[in-house]
Amino acid sequence: MGDNPMAIIALRARQEAKGKRQKAKGKRQKAKFDYNSFCCLYQYPSLNA
C-alpha cells in the first residue's frame, strides 16, 4: 500500500465506524464494568499508583 493520505484516512474512518458498532453492541456490560472499576479506583486510589 502506498502513502496515499486519502486512502489512509478512509481506512481509519472505516475501522473507527466498525469499532463504534461493536462498542454500541457491548455498551451496557462495558458501562457496568467501567462504573465498578471507577468505584474501586475512587475508593482505593493506591491501586492506581
PDB file with one MODEL, atoms N, CA, C and O in Angstrom:
MODEL        1
ATOM      1  N   MET A   1       0.838  -1.198   0.000  1.00  0.00           N
ATOM      2  CA  MET A   1       0.000   0.000   0.000  1.00  0.00           C
ATOM      3  C   MET A   1       0.872   1.247   0.000  1.00  0.00           C
ATOM      4  O   MET A   1       1.831   1.341   0.766  1.00  0.00           O
ATOM      5  N   GLY A   2       0.536   2.216  -0.869  1.00  0.00           N
ATOM      6  CA  GLY A   2       1.326   3.442  -0.965  1.00  0.00           C
ATOM      7  C   GLY A   2       1.016   4.414   0.153  1.00  0.00           C
ATOM      8  O   GLY A   2       0.244   4.117   1.064  1.00  0.00           O
ATOM      9  N   ASP A   3       1.633   5.585   0.065  1.00  0.00           N
ATOM     10  CA  ASP A   3       1.414   6.599   1.092  1.00  0.00           C
ATOM     11  C   ASP A   3       0.314   7.569   0.678  1.00  0.00           C
ATOM     12  O   ASP A   3       0.479   8.783   0.796  1.00  0.00           O
ATOM     13  N   ASN A   4      -0.804   7.041   0.196  1.00  0.00           N
ATOM     14  CA  ASN A   4      -1.919   7.888  -0.215  1.00  0.00           C
ATOM     15  C   ASN A   4      -2.693   8.310   1.032  1.00  0.00           C
ATOM     16  O   ASN A   4      -3.366   7.485   1.650  1.00  0.00           O
ATOM     17  N   PRO A   5      -2.605   9.591   1.407  1.00  0.00           N
ATOM     18  CA  PRO A   5      -3.244  10.040   2.655  1.00  0.00           C
ATOM     19  C   PRO A   5      -4.757   9.832   2.652  1.00  0.00           C
ATOM     20  O   PRO A   5      -5.339   9.520   3.691  1.00  0.00           O
ATOM     21  N   MET A   6      -5.400  10.004   1.492  1.00  0.00           N
ATOM     22  CA  MET A   6      -6.851   9.820   1.444  1.00  0.00           C
ATOM     23  C   MET A   6      -7.221   8.369   1.727  1.00  0.00           C
ATOM     24  O   MET A   6      -8.210   8.095   2.407  1.00  0.00           O
ATOM     25  N   ALA A   7      -6.424   7.441   1.202  1.00  0.00           N
ATOM     26  CA  ALA A   7      -6.703   6.020   1.429  1.00  0.00           C
ATOM     27  C   ALA A   7      -6.520   5.683   2.909  1.00  0.00           C
ATOM     28  O   ALA A   7      -7.301   4.922   3.481  1.00  0.00           O
ATOM     29  N   ILE A   8      -5.491   6.250   3.520  1.00  0.00           N
ATOM     30  CA  ILE A   8      -5.222   6.007   4.939  1.00  0.00           C
ATOM     31  C   ILE A   8      -6.362   6.561   5.792  1.00  0.00           C
ATOM     32  O   ILE A   8      -6.827   5.907   6.725  1.00  0.00           O
ATOM     33  N   ILE A   9      -6.808   7.779   5.457  1.00  0.00           N
ATOM     34  CA  ILE A   9      -7.904   8.407   6.205  1.00  0.00           C
ATOM     35  C   ILE A   9      -9.179   7.584   6.059  1.00  0.00           C
ATOM     36  O   ILE A   9      -9.896   7.355   7.034  1.00  0.00           O
ATOM     37  N   ALA A  10      -9.454   7.141   4.834  1.00  0.00           N
ATOM     38  CA  ALA A  10     -10.666   6.347   4.592  1.00  0.00           C
ATOM     39  C   ALA A  10     -10.611   5.038   5.375  1.00  0.00           C
ATOM     40  O   ALA A  10     -11.607   4.616   5.962  1.00  0.00           O
ATOM     41  N   LEU A  11      -9.450   4.404   5.378  1.00  0.00           N
ATOM     42  CA  LEU A  11      -9.286   3.141   6.098  1.00  0.00           C
ATOM     43  C   LEU A  11      -9.502   3.357   7.593  1.00  0.00           C
ATOM     44  O   LEU A  11     -10.180   2.573   8.258  1.00  0.00           O
ATOM     45  N   ARG A  12      -8.916   4.430   8.105  1.00  0.00           N
ATOM     46  CA  ARG A  12      -9.048   4.731   9.524  1.00  0.00           C
ATOM     47  C   ARG A  12     -10.510   4.987   9.886  1.00  0.00           C
ATOM     48  O   ARG A  12     -11.005   4.511  10.908  1.00  0.00           O
ATOM     49  N   ALA A  13     -11.194   5.752   9.021  1.00  0.00           N
ATOM     50  CA  ALA A  13     -12.604   6.064   9.266  1.00  0.00           C
ATOM     51  C   ALA A  13     -13.438   4.786   9.264  1.00  0.00           C
ATOM     52  O   ALA A  13     -14.353   4.628  10.073  1.00  0.00           O
ATOM     53  N   ARG A  14     -13.109   3.871   8.340  1.00  0.00           N
ATOM     54  CA  ARG A  14     -13.850   2.613   8.254  1.00  0.00           C
ATOM     55  C   ARG A  14     -13.631   1.786   9.519  1.00  0.00           C
ATOM     56  O   ARG A  14     -14.578   1.216  10.060  1.00  0.00           O
ATOM     57  N   GLN A  15     -12.394   1.718   9.986  1.00  0.00           N
ATOM     58  CA  GLN A  15     -12.095   0.954  11.198  1.00  0.00           C
ATOM     59  C   GLN A  15     -12.786   1.580  12.409  1.00  0.00           C
ATOM     60  O   GLN A  15     -13.266   0.872  13.294  1.00  0.00           O
ATOM     61  N   GLU A  16     -12.833   2.926  12.438  1.00  0.00           N
ATOM     62  CA  GLU A  16     -13.480   3.624  13.542  1.00  0.00           C
ATOM     63  C   GLU A  16     -14.969   3.309  13.574  1.00  0.00           C
ATOM     64  O   GLU A  16     -15.536   3.050  14.635  1.00  0.00           O
ATOM     65  N   ALA A  17     -15.600   3.333  12.395  1.00  0.00           N
ATOM     66  CA  ALA A  17     -17.031   3.049  12.304  1.00  0.00           C
ATOM     67  C   ALA A  17     -17.312   1.624  12.773  1.00  0.00           C
ATOM     68  O   ALA A  17     -18.292   1.374  13.476  1.00  0.00           O
ATOM     69  N   LYS A  18     -16.445   0.695  12.378  1.00  0.00           N
ATOM     70  CA  LYS A  18     -16.602  -0.701  12.778  1.00  0.00           C
ATOM     71  C   LYS A  18     -16.490  -0.808  14.296  1.00  0.00           C
ATOM     72  O   LYS A  18     -17.288  -1.496  14.933  1.00  0.00           O
ATOM     73  N   GLY A  19     -15.504  -0.131  14.874  1.00  0.00           N
ATOM     74  CA  GLY A  19     -15.316  -0.146  16.319  1.00  0.00           C
ATOM     75  C   GLY A  19     -16.506   0.442  17.052  1.00  0.00           C
ATOM     76  O   GLY A  19     -16.901  -0.056  18.106  1.00  0.00           O
ATOM     77  N   LYS A  20     -17.083   1.510  16.492  1.00  0.00           N
ATOM     78  CA  LYS A  20     -18.247   2.136  17.126  1.00  0.00           C
ATOM     79  C   LYS A  20     -19.429   1.187  17.156  1.00  0.00           C
ATOM     80  O   LYS A  20     -20.152   1.119  18.150  1.00  0.00           O
ATOM     81  N   ARG A  21     -19.629   0.447  16.058  1.00  0.00           N
ATOM     82  CA  ARG A  21     -20.746  -0.509  16.021  1.00  0.00           C
ATOM     83  C   ARG A  21     -20.543  -1.593  17.080  1.00  0.00           C
ATOM     84  O   ARG A  21     -21.485  -1.958  17.783  1.00  0.00           O
ATOM     85  N   GLN A  22     -19.330  -2.102  17.194  1.00  0.00           N
ATOM     86  CA  GLN A  22     -19.049  -3.151  18.173  1.00  0.00           C
ATOM     87  C   GLN A  22     -19.190  -2.611  19.594  1.00  0.00           C
ATOM     88  O   GLN A  22     -19.678  -3.307  20.484  1.00  0.00           O
ATOM     89  N   LYS A  23     -18.756  -1.359  19.802  1.00  0.00           N
ATOM     90  CA  LYS A  23     -18.870  -0.749  21.122  1.00  0.00           C
ATOM     91  C   LYS A  23     -20.324  -0.609  21.526  1.00  0.00           C
ATOM     92  O   LYS A  23     -20.696  -0.893  22.664  1.00  0.00           O
ATOM     93  N   ALA A  24     -21.151  -0.163  20.570  1.00  0.00           N
ATOM     94  CA  ALA A  24     -22.572   0.031  20.857  1.00  0.00           C
ATOM     95  C   ALA A  24     -23.209  -1.290  21.277  1.00  0.00           C
ATOM     96  O   ALA A  24     -24.084  -1.327  22.142  1.00  0.00           O
ATOM     97  N   LYS A  25     -22.755  -2.374  20.650  1.00  0.00           N
ATOM     98  CA  LYS A  25     -23.307  -3.695  20.941  1.00  0.00           C
ATOM     99  C   LYS A  25     -23.031  -4.077  22.399  1.00  0.00           C
ATOM    100  O   LYS A  25     -23.933  -4.548  23.093  1.00  0.00           O
ATOM    101  N   GLY A  26     -21.808  -3.881  22.863  1.00  0.00           N
ATOM    102  CA  GLY A  26     -21.451  -4.297  24.220  1.00  0.00           C
ATOM    103  C   GLY A  26     -21.420  -3.147  25.213  1.00  0.00           C
ATOM    104  O   GLY A  26     -20.727  -3.206  26.229  1.00  0.00           O
ATOM    105  N   LYS A  27     -22.181  -2.093  24.906  1.00  0.00           N
ATOM    106  CA  LYS A  27     -22.092  -0.881  25.721  1.00  0.00           C
ATOM    107  C   LYS A  27     -22.613  -1.094  27.141  1.00  0.00           C
ATOM    108  O   LYS A  27     -22.023  -0.603  28.103  1.00  0.00           O
ATOM    109  N   ARG A  28     -23.715  -1.825  27.269  1.00  0.00           N
ATOM    110  CA  ARG A  28     -24.334  -1.973  28.592  1.00  0.00           C
ATOM    111  C   ARG A  28     -23.402  -2.686  29.573  1.00  0.00           C
ATOM    112  O   ARG A  28     -23.193  -2.216  30.691  1.00  0.00           O
ATOM    113  N   GLN A  29     -22.838  -3.832  29.145  1.00  0.00           N
ATOM    114  CA  GLN A  29     -21.937  -4.562  30.029  1.00  0.00           C
ATOM    115  C   GLN A  29     -20.692  -3.739  30.336  1.00  0.00           C
ATOM    116  O   GLN A  29     -20.216  -3.711  31.471  1.00  0.00           O
ATOM    117  N   LYS A  30     -20.162  -3.057  29.294  1.00  0.00           N
ATOM    118  CA  LYS A  30     -18.940  -2.281  29.463  1.00  0.00           C
ATOM    119  C   LYS A  30     -19.168  -1.133  30.434  1.00  0.00           C
ATOM    120  O   LYS A  30     -18.313  -0.840  31.269  1.00  0.00           O
ATOM    121  N   ALA A  31     -20.322  -0.485  30.322  1.00  0.00           N
ATOM    122  CA  ALA A  31     -20.625   0.640  31.202  1.00  0.00           C
ATOM    123  C   ALA A  31     -20.649   0.166  32.653  1.00  0.00           C
ATOM    124  O   ALA A  31     -20.134   0.843  33.543  1.00  0.00           O
ATOM    125  N   LYS A  32     -21.246  -0.993  32.883  1.00  0.00           N
ATOM    126  CA  LYS A  32     -21.324  -1.543  34.234  1.00  0.00           C
ATOM    127  C   LYS A  32     -19.921  -1.828  34.757  1.00  0.00           C
ATOM    128  O   LYS A  32     -19.600  -1.504  35.901  1.00  0.00           O
ATOM    129  N   PHE A  33     -19.084  -2.438  33.909  1.00  0.00           N
ATOM    130  CA  PHE A  33     -17.711  -2.759  34.305  1.00  0.00           C
ATOM    131  C   PHE A  33     -16.924  -1.483  34.592  1.00  0.00           C
ATOM    132  O   PHE A  33     -16.221  -1.401  35.599  1.00  0.00           O
ATOM    133  N   ASP A  34     -17.039  -0.480  33.705  1.00  0.00           N
ATOM    134  CA  ASP A  34     -16.306   0.770  33.891  1.00  0.00           C
ATOM    135  C   ASP A  34     -16.730   1.449  35.187  1.00  0.00           C
ATOM    136  O   ASP A  34     -15.900   2.001  35.909  1.00  0.00           O
ATOM    137  N   TYR A  35     -18.026   1.404  35.477  1.00  0.00           N
ATOM    138  CA  TYR A  35     -18.533   2.022  36.704  1.00  0.00           C
ATOM    139  C   TYR A  35     -17.932   1.330  37.918  1.00  0.00           C
ATOM    140  O   TYR A  35     -17.506   1.987  38.868  1.00  0.00           O
ATOM    141  N   ASN A  36     -17.898  -0.001  37.883  1.00  0.00           N
ATOM    142  CA  ASN A  36     -17.348  -0.754  39.009  1.00  0.00           C
ATOM    143  C   ASN A  36     -15.865  -0.475  39.201  1.00  0.00           C
ATOM    144  O   ASN A  36     -15.408  -0.282  40.328  1.00  0.00           O
ATOM    145  N   SER A  37     -15.109  -0.452  38.100  1.00  0.00           N
ATOM    146  CA  SER A  37     -13.674  -0.227  38.247  1.00  0.00           C
ATOM    147  C   SER A  37     -13.395   1.209  38.660  1.00  0.00           C
ATOM    148  O   SER A  37     -12.423   1.475  39.366  1.00  0.00           O
ATOM    149  N   PHE A  38     -14.249   2.146  38.220  1.00  0.00           N
ATOM    150  CA  PHE A  38     -14.071   3.531  38.638  1.00  0.00           C
ATOM    151  C   PHE A  38     -14.293   3.645  40.141  1.00  0.00           C
ATOM    152  O   PHE A  38     -13.545   4.336  40.833  1.00  0.00           O
ATOM    153  N   CYS A  39     -15.319   2.968  40.645  1.00  0.00           N
ATOM    154  CA  CYS A  39     -15.604   2.993  42.080  1.00  0.00           C
ATOM    155  C   CYS A  39     -14.426   2.412  42.856  1.00  0.00           C
ATOM    156  O   CYS A  39     -14.019   2.950  43.886  1.00  0.00           O
ATOM    157  N   CYS A  40     -13.895   1.326  42.357  1.00  0.00           N
ATOM    158  CA  CYS A  40     -12.746   0.695  43.018  1.00  0.00           C
ATOM    159  C   CYS A  40     -11.570   1.658  43.079  1.00  0.00           C
ATOM    160  O   CYS A  40     -10.944   1.813  44.127  1.00  0.00           O
ATOM    161  N   LEU A  41     -11.266   2.311  41.946  1.00  0.00           N
ATOM    162  CA  LEU A  41     -10.138   3.238  41.910  1.00  0.00           C
ATOM    163  C   LEU A  41     -10.400   4.437  42.818  1.00  0.00           C
ATOM    164  O   LEU A  41      -9.481   4.975  43.436  1.00  0.00           O
ATOM    165  N   TYR A  42     -11.669   4.846  42.889  1.00  0.00           N
ATOM    166  CA  TYR A  42     -12.017   6.008  43.714  1.00  0.00           C
ATOM    167  C   TYR A  42     -11.876   5.671  45.194  1.00  0.00           C
ATOM    168  O   TYR A  42     -11.402   6.491  45.980  1.00  0.00           O
ATOM    169  N   GLN A  43     -12.290   4.457  45.571  1.00  0.00           N
ATOM    170  CA  GLN A  43     -12.232   4.054  46.972  1.00  0.00           C
ATOM    171  C   GLN A  43     -10.816   3.675  47.393  1.00  0.00           C
ATOM    172  O   GLN A  43     -10.410   3.907  48.531  1.00  0.00           O
ATOM    173  N   TYR A  44     -10.069   3.086  46.451  1.00  0.00           N
ATOM    174  CA  TYR A  44      -8.715   2.639  46.760  1.00  0.00           C
ATOM    175  C   TYR A  44      -7.724   3.241  45.770  1.00  0.00           C
ATOM    176  O   TYR A  44      -7.233   2.531  44.892  1.00  0.00           O
ATOM    177  N   PRO A  45      -7.417   4.538  45.891  1.00  0.00           N
ATOM    178  CA  PRO A  45      -6.541   5.191  44.915  1.00  0.00           C
ATOM    179  C   PRO A  45      -5.141   4.572  44.863  1.00  0.00           C
ATOM    180  O   PRO A  45      -4.450   4.699  43.852  1.00  0.00           O
ATOM    181  N   SER A  46      -4.719   3.908  45.937  1.00  0.00           N
ATOM    182  CA  SER A  46      -3.376   3.323  45.966  1.00  0.00           C
ATOM    183  C   SER A  46      -3.228   2.215  44.922  1.00  0.00           C
ATOM    184  O   SER A  46      -2.114   1.929  44.483  1.00  0.00           O
ATOM    185  N   LEU A  47      -4.339   1.589  44.519  1.00  0.00           N
ATOM    186  CA  LEU A  47      -4.275   0.541  43.496  1.00  0.00           C
ATOM    187  C   LEU A  47      -3.875   1.111  42.142  1.00  0.00           C
ATOM    188  O   LEU A  47      -3.346   0.399  41.289  1.00  0.00           O
ATOM    189  N   ASN A  48      -4.134   2.403  41.955  1.00  0.00           N
ATOM    190  CA  ASN A  48      -3.860   3.041  40.664  1.00  0.00           C
ATOM    191  C   ASN A  48      -2.439   3.591  40.599  1.00  0.00           C
ATOM    192  O   ASN A  48      -2.043   4.131  39.566  1.00  0.00           O
ATOM    193  N   ALA A  49      -1.660   3.466  41.681  1.00  0.00           N
ATOM    194  CA  ALA A  49      -0.330   4.057  41.738  1.00  0.00           C
ATOM    195  C   ALA A  49       0.623   3.377  40.769  1.00  0.00           C
ATOM    196  O   ALA A  49       1.792   3.752  40.688  1.00  0.00           O
TER     197      ALA A  49
ENDMDL
END
